[in-house]
């Protein structure tokens, strides 16, 4: 389990990502690093959405606790 203290002030990181997204005119709230995303997921502060097909999840596996929403291909 990743300790959020290992990520340099996660709240500031999220605020910075939002500010950069707004300044760049992005249609979403912004991007964060994989390390921060995983730390937030492990702490229950983020939801991981798995958009792979049911078949791919069956053969490759999945992240426990993730939400499966199959991407329509």
N, C-alpha and C positions, 0 to 999 in steps of 0.2 A: 504494500500500500504506500502510495506517495504522500508525503507530508506536505501540506500547502505551504508550510514555512520554507520549504526548499525552493519554491517559486518566489521570485522577487516581487513581493506585495501584489498578490493576485487581483485585489480590488482596483489598484492603480492600473494594472495591465488591462483590465476590462474597460476601464474608463478611457484609457488611451486608444484602445481599439475602436471604441464607439466614436470618439472624437475624430480619429483619422478617417473612419468610414463616412461620417457626416461631411467633413472637409473635402473628401474625394467624390462626394455625390453617389456613394455606393447604395444600392437598394437593399442592403442588409446591415446588420448591426456591427459588422467588422470581423476581423480574423484574429485568432490567437494561436500561440505555438502549440504543437502537439503535446509537449510536456505539461503546459498549463491546462489544456483541455482534459488530459487524462487525470491530472490531480483533481480538477473540479468534478469529474465523473466519479472518481473513487470516493470523494467526500459527499456525494449526493447532491452537489450543487449544479450539475449539468446532466443532460440526457443524451445518450449516444443513440442516434437513429441509424439503423442498418438498412440500406436501400437495395441490398443485393436480392437476387431472386431466391425463392424458396429452395430451389434445387441447389443453388450455390451454397446457401447456408447449410443444407443437409450434408453436402459432401466436403465442404471446407471447414465448417464450424461457425460458431458465433461467440460474441462477447456476452458473458452472462450479465443479465440486467439491462441489456440493450433493447430498444424498441424496434421491431421489424415492420417496415413499411416497404413492401416490394416495389421496386421501380418498374413502371409499365414500359415494356420494350416493344 
